[in-house]
Amino acid sequence: MLTQNEKQKSQNYNQKPKTDLKQRAYLYSIKLVKFIDQLSKDSSSQIIAKQLLRSGTSIGANIVEAHGSSGRRDFANFFTHALKSANESKYWLGLLRDTHKAPKEIVEVLLKETIELSNILASSLMTIRGKKTF
C-alpha cells in the first residue's frame, strides 16, 4: 500500500509537465508564422495574414512584457492587451476558415490553441483583479 507522499509523487510523474505560458505563446507564434507562410498569395489572404501575424505574435510579446512589468497594474495591463490580441486572432482565423482561404483542419488546430491561450489569460486576469480565487 502506498503512503500519501508516494501517491502524490506517483501522480506528479503521470501528469504532463505544465508548459510555461511564455513558451506556449512563443511556440504558438512559430506555428502561426509557418501557417501564414503557406497561405495563398492573393490580396485578401495576404491582408488577413498580415493582420493575423500582428495580433497572433502580439499575444506572446505582451505576455513577455507582463512578466517584466513593474507592478500588478502594469502586469494586468499587458495581460489585457494579450487577451485582446488573442480575441482578434480568433476573428482572423475564423475568417480564413469560413472563406475557405486556408485548410479547415489546420485552422481548427490554431483556433483551439488561440482559445486556450485566451482562456488562460482571461482566468489570470480575473485572479489578478481578485474576482476569482482558487
C-alpha positions in Angstrom: 0.0 0.0 0.0 1.3 3.4 -1.0 1.7 6.2 1.5 0.1 9.6 0.9 3.5 11.1 -0.1 4.2 8.2 -2.5 0.7 8.6 -4.1 1.4 12.3 -4.7 4.8 11.6 -6.3 3.2 8.9 -8.5 0.5 11.4 -9.6 3.1 14.1 -10.4 5.1 11.7 -12.6 1.9 10.8 -14.6 0.9 14.3 -15.3 2.1 16.2 -18.3 4.5 18.9 -17.3 3.0 22.4 -17.3 4.3 24.4 -20.2 5.3 27.9 -19.2 2.8 30.4 -20.7 5.5 32.4 -22.3 6.9 29.4 -24.0 3.5 28.2 -25.1 2.7 31.6 -26.6 6.1 31.6 -28.3 5.5 28.1 -29.8 2.1 29.3 -30.9 3.7 32.2 -32.7 6.1 29.9 -34.5 3.2 27.7 -35.7 1.3 30.8 -36.8 4.2 32.1 -38.8 4.6 28.8 -40.6 0.9 28.6 -41.3 0.8 32.2 -42.7 3.8 31.5 -44.9 1.7 28.7 -46.6 -1.3 30.9 -47.3 -2.2 31.8 -50.9 -0.6 35.0 -52.2 -3.9 36.5 -53.3 -4.5 40.0 -51.9 -7.3 39.2 -49.5 -5.4 36.3 -48.0 -2.3 38.4 -47.6 -4.2 41.3 -45.9 -5.8 38.9 -43.4 -2.5 37.1 -43.0 -0.7 40.4 -42.0 -3.5 41.2 -39.5 -3.3 37.7 -38.0 0.5 37.9 -37.9 0.4 41.1 -35.9 -2.3 40.0 -33.5 -1.1 36.5 -33.1 2.5 37.3 -32.3 1.4 40.2 -30.1 0.0 37.6 -27.6 3.4 36.3 -26.7 5.1 39.7 -26.8 2.6 41.1 -24.3 3.0 38.1 -22.0 6.7 38.7 -22.0 6.2 42.4 -21.3 3.9 41.5 -18.4 6.5 39.3 -16.8 8.9 42.2 -16.9 6.4 44.8 -15.7 6.9 46.9 -12.6 3.7 46.2 -10.7 0.4 44.4 -10.6 -1.5 47.0 -12.5 1.1 47.1 -15.3 1.1 43.3 -15.4 -2.7 43.2 -15.7 -2.5 45.9 -18.5 -0.1 43.7 -20.6 -2.3 40.6 -20.0 -5.3 42.6 -21.1 -3.6 43.5 -24.3 -2.5 39.9 -24.8 -6.2 38.8 -24.3 -7.4 41.4 -26.8 -4.8 40.2 -29.3 -6.0 36.6 -28.8 -9.6 37.6 -29.4 -8.6 39.4 -32.6 -6.6 36.4 -33.7 -9.7 34.2 -33.3 -11.6 36.6 -35.6 -8.9 36.4 -38.3 -8.6 32.6 -38.1 -12.3 32.2 -38.3 -12.4 34.5 -41.3 -9.7 32.4 -43.1 -11.6 29.2 -42.3 -15.0 30.5 -43.3 -13.8 32.0 -46.6 -12.0 28.8 -47.4 -8.7 30.6 -47.7 -7.0 28.0 -45.6 -7.4 24.3 -44.8 -10.1 23.9 -42.1 -8.2 21.3 -40.2 -5.1 23.4 -39.8 -7.1 26.5 -38.8 -9.1 24.5 -36.3 -5.8 23.4 -34.5 -4.6 27.0 -34.4 -8.0 28.2 -33.3 -8.1 25.7 -30.5 -4.7 26.9 -29.2 -5.8 30.5 -29.5 -8.9 29.8 -27.5 -6.9 28.0 -24.8 -4.4 30.9 -24.6 -7.4 33.3 -24.4 -9.0 31.3 -21.6 -5.7 31.2 -19.6 -5.3 34.9 -20.0 -8.9 35.7 -19.0 -8.6 33.4 -16.0 -5.3 35.0 -14.9 -6.8 38.5 -15.3 -9.8 37.5 -13.1 -7.4 36.2 -10.5 -5.2 39.3 -10.7 -8.2 41.5 -10.2 -9.4 39.5 -7.3 -12.6 38.2 -9.0 -11.6 34.6 -8.8 -9.9 32.6 -6.1 -8.6 29.1 -6.1 
